[in-house]
Amino acid sequence: MNGIWEAYEKNGQSPVTTREVLACAPELANRNLVTILTFINRLTERGFIKIEKQNPEVGRGNLYTPLVGSADYKKMAYQDFVERTMVRDRKELARLLVQSMTSEELAAAKVLKI
């Protein structure tokens, strides 16, 4: 999603191509294109991205538009994580997260008064 949001912003909030998304997400460079497209399709099925066919005169690929913002997506992803891992005790989850944080992350959390 980060690559899609970044490409979308760079493109003046206009739909973006797979190539534009990959240019903004170098961490995907070593991934199989079919895997990436499968992931994009799953995001579409969940209502996070809209896919439309590109004008055949311009190209033959798809154009992608993010339908949710970063904050909303992250909130849904965190909620999904909690539900999938069957975390019953959020205090325990918080304790485990704090234990795994670096000193810099802890300092940043204290500034945020978390």
N, C-alpha and C positions, 0 to 999 in steps of 0.2 A: 504494500500500500504506500510505503514511503516514496518509492520510485514513481508511482502513479501521481501522488500529490505533487511531488517536485516537478515532474514533467508538465503537469496540468498548469501549475503556476508559471513556469517558464514559457508556456505556450499561450499565455494571456487568458487563462481559464477556458481554453478551447479543448475539445477532445484530442487525445494523444494516441500515437501509434505504438506498437510494441517496441519498435526501434527507439523511440523517444523515451519510453519507460526504461529500457535497458541502459540507455546512455546515462540516466539518472540513478541507476542502481547497479554500480559496478560489482557488488557482491553477488549478483546473479550471473555474471559473465561465464562462470564455469558450470552453470546448470544447463541441463538439457532443455531445449526450447519447448518440447512437448510437456515437460514437467511445469514449466512456467505458465504455459497456456492453460494447463489443467487447473493450476492454482487460481489463475484469473477467472476461469469459468466458475470455480467454487465461490469466489468472492461475488461474482455476478448472481449466482443462485441465492446467496444470502442477502442480496440487496445492497451490497456495498459499492458496486460498480455497474455502470450501464455500458453495454457493448452495442455498437452499431457498425454496419458494413461501410467500409470506405467507398467513396465514389470511384467506380471502375476506371474512370479517366485519369484519376490521380494515383491510384494504387489498388491493390486487391486485398489488403489486410483489413483488420478491424480497428475501430477507434474506441478509446476507453474514456469514460467520464466518471470521476469519483462521485458517489451519491451521499457519502457521509464525510464529515470532517475528522481530523486526526483525534481530537479529544473524545468525540463520540465513539469512534472506532476502538480506541484504547480502553474506554470504559466497558464496552461490550466484550472486548477480548479478555479483560480481567475477570469480568463476571463469568464468562464462559470457562475460563481456567478454573475458577473456584468451583463451579458446578461439576466440571469434568473430573477434577481431582477429588471430589467429594470431601472438601474441606468442611468439617463440621464446626471447628473451633477457629474462628478468625484470629483470635489472640495468639494461638499457636502458630498460625501462618505468619503473622506479623513478627513473632519472635524468631522464626526461622529466617525470614527475610532480613531482619536486622543483623542476625548473626553472620549472614553471608555478605554484608556490605563492607566496602573498604572504608578506611577512615575519612577519605574525601567525601564519599557518599553519605556517611553519617553526619559529617559537618554540614553538608548541603541540606540534609533533612532537618537538622536542628535550626538552620536559618529559616526554613519553611514552617517551623514549629509543628512538625509532624509528630 
